[in-house]
Amino acid sequence: MPVQNFANDVLAFVTASSSVSTERELNEKFTSLLHKNSFNSFIVSDLKRSGAEISTQVILNQWPERWTERYIDQNYFQVDPVSQNALVSEVPFTWNSVKNTHFGNKAERIKRTALQKESEALGMADGITIPLRDTKWGKRVVSLATEAPLINETNTVAMAYLAASYFNLALSRLQQTAARTAADQANRQISGREMEILTWIALGKTSWETSVILGISERTVHVHLSTIRGKLNVSTTTQAVAIALLNGYINL
């Protein structure tokens, strides 16, 4: 791949990533960038070590489908020098740089050879793995695969690292926004008692009449109405009734 073209495309992605509004849009732009620049498949995942056990949480998977199944079925993770190095490395590295790593017994070395031959046959002869930050779940890792050995490795790795970092920043921003939205929605949930009060108010009852019907004090009704207005982010009870009816919180 021409490094200058890749650099230009990465800078365009960096700019675009700051304004995406959904994870789907972000994933599509990241996928387009990589495919355009000869990274035919890739995966974004969180890796977590607990003793001898390794857990993987996939964020975005663009590996060949049959390779994902094969990799899991054969437990290739345990003999894969790329995955094992990703657990301990703090810097990006190319696959070829760890390809000849020797570890494990004879059976594991034979299995590693089979892993490398199979991945090459599926168009993953070389690649770049980029360890990013540790998440609450584990270490975030981006792995990009190419059909041929990388050229101009240093510059290509640098651009890939920049793209992966901005992908991760945008993903974190979107996830944090989604979490805040979910929290806001949870805080705005109308309780059963609040729905009762709002229903009687919507039916034209006064606060005093509502208090008599429900067997509570008028002051308690006023407190509940104030809470409802806060949850629905409105200034009047009339607005609260309108929003509650529109969203199906109450039915008349």
Secondary structure, DSSP 8 states (H G I E B T S, - for coil): --HHHHHHHHHHHHHHHTT--SHHHHHHHHHHHHHHTTEEEEEEEEEEEETTEEEEEEEEE-S-HHHHHHHHHTTGGGG-HHHHHHHH-SS-EESTTTTT---S-HHHHHHHHHHHHHHHHTT-SEEEEEEEEE-SSSEEEEEEEESS--SSHHHHHHHHHHHHHHHHHHHHHHHHHHHHHHHHHHHT---HHHHHHHHHHHTT--HHHHHHHHTS-HHHHHHHHHHHHHHTT-SSHHHHHHHHHHTTS---
